[in-house]
Amino acid sequence: MPAVNKGAGEAAWVTKNLGDICDFEGGSQPPKSQFIHEKKPGYIRCLQIRDFANDKNVTFIPESKKNRRCEQNDILIGRYGASVGKILTGKAGAYIADAWADLGRPEEVGYMFAGFQKYLYQQWA
């Protein structure tokens, strides 16, 4: 079970299951024939893993109830190929099938991922 650090030393750590503080939902995969590269009314930014590194390939898709949306402060996690486990954040739009989303955006998730990433970097330093 991951630990959540609320910031006041070792005694502040609380153990929680990730599923207790957020939900996961996979994205949808619209057909490439619907992709356009300039924003227009009725379209939403389509987010792929590569889009979190740069904006070289900005893509838009028609707005639809099938779209899974995220806000700029949501935390997404890569779930396929070389991007498995990659933490993605900072963009808003409709994410496609290669990412999971934390739909609840609880504050605790940010603490947990920051602490976990710090732990990983310390272990490999």
Sequence and secondary structure as in RCSB ss.txt:
>XXXX:A:sequence
MPAVNKGAGEAAWVTKNLGDICDFEGGSQPPKSQFIHEKKPGYIRCLQIRDFANDKNVTFIPESKKNRRCEQNDI
LIGRYGASVGKILTGKAGAYIADAWADLGRPEEVGYMFAGFQKYLYQQWA
>XXXX:A:secstr
  EEE SSSGGGEEE  HHHH  EEE B   GGG BSS  TTEEEEE GGGGT STT EEEE  TT EEE TT  
EEE SGGGTT EE S  EEEBTTEEEESS  HHHHHHHHHHHHHHHHHH 
